[in-house]
Amino acid sequence: MPKYVIEREIPGAGDLSPEELTAISQKSCGILREMGPQIQWVESYVTQDKIYCVYIAPNEEAVREHAAKGGFPADRISEVKTKIDPTTAEG
């Protein structure tokens, strides 16, 4: 199944409290449960003004549906084509 990186512009994201991040995460997980197992949240990275999320989903439309239902921005959705890491240099 395809993997996507979602860029969400959220000014001040890096200043969100642990409680606010918990509430956002709970909302996202609730919507994912409603949508079914075909879409999965892998992890997210919070920077000062953006949150980058990694999702596994059947298509970009499912990612957009999740964002719309949750009221989350999805400013850029990019399908991951491959993954590299330091071990890639060895081969």
C-alpha positions as CSV (number, residue, x, y, z in Angstrom):
1,M,0.0,0.0,0.0
2,P,1.3,3.5,-0.8
3,K,2.9,5.7,1.9
4,Y,2.4,9.4,2.0
5,V,4.1,12.4,3.7
6,I,1.7,15.1,4.5
7,E,2.9,18.7,5.2
8,R,0.5,20.6,7.5
9,E,1.1,24.3,7.9
10,I,0.2,25.1,11.6
11,P,1.8,28.3,12.8
12,G,3.1,27.8,16.3
13,A,2.9,24.0,16.1
14,G,6.2,23.8,18.0
15,D,4.7,25.7,20.9
16,L,1.7,23.3,21.3
17,S,1.4,21.9,24.8
18,P,1.6,18.1,25.4
19,E,-2.2,18.3,26.2
20,E,-2.9,20.0,22.9
21,L,-0.8,17.4,21.0
22,T,-2.7,14.6,22.8
23,A,-6.1,16.1,21.9
24,I,-5.0,16.4,18.2
25,S,-3.7,12.9,18.2
26,Q,-6.9,11.5,19.8
27,K,-9.1,13.3,17.2
28,S,-7.0,11.9,14.4
29,C,-7.1,8.4,15.8
30,G,-10.9,8.6,16.2
31,I,-11.3,9.5,12.6
32,L,-9.0,6.8,11.5
33,R,-11.0,4.2,13.4
34,E,-14.2,5.5,11.6
35,M,-12.5,5.2,8.2
36,G,-11.3,1.7,8.7
37,P,-7.9,-0.1,8.6
38,Q,-7.1,0.9,5.0
39,I,-5.6,4.2,6.3
40,Q,-3.0,4.2,9.0
41,W,-1.0,7.0,10.7
42,V,2.6,5.9,11.1
43,E,4.2,9.0,12.8
44,S,4.5,12.7,12.7
45,Y,7.3,15.3,13.2
46,V,6.5,18.6,14.7
47,T,8.6,21.7,13.7
48,Q,8.0,25.3,14.7
49,D,5.3,26.0,12.1
50,K,4.5,22.7,10.4
51,I,3.7,19.1,11.2
52,Y,4.9,16.4,8.8
53,C,2.9,13.2,9.0
54,V,3.5,9.8,7.5
55,Y,0.5,7.8,6.5
56,I,-0.1,4.5,4.8
57,A,-3.3,4.8,2.6
58,P,-4.8,3.3,-0.5
59,N,-4.6,6.7,-2.3
60,E,-4.3,10.5,-1.8
61,E,-8.0,10.9,-1.7
62,A,-8.2,8.9,1.6
63,V,-5.5,11.1,3.1
64,R,-7.5,14.2,2.0
65,E,-10.7,12.7,3.4
66,H,-9.1,12.2,6.8
67,A,-7.8,15.8,6.8
68,A,-11.2,17.1,5.9
69,K,-13.1,15.1,8.5
70,G,-10.6,16.2,11.2
71,G,-10.3,19.8,10.1
72,F,-6.6,19.3,9.7
73,P,-4.7,21.2,7.0
74,A,-3.1,19.0,4.3
75,D,-1.1,21.6,2.4
76,R,1.0,19.2,0.5
77,I,0.6,15.4,0.1
78,S,3.5,13.5,-1.5
79,E,3.6,9.8,-2.2
80,V,6.8,8.2,-1.0
81,K,8.5,6.4,-4.0
82,T,11.3,4.8,-2.1
83,K,13.2,5.0,1.2
84,I,17.0,5.4,1.6
85,D,19.1,5.5,4.8
86,P,22.8,5.2,5.6
87,T,22.8,1.5,4.7
88,T,21.9,2.5,1.1
89,A,25.5,3.7,0.8
90,E,26.8,0.2,1.4
91,G,25.2,-1.4,-1.5
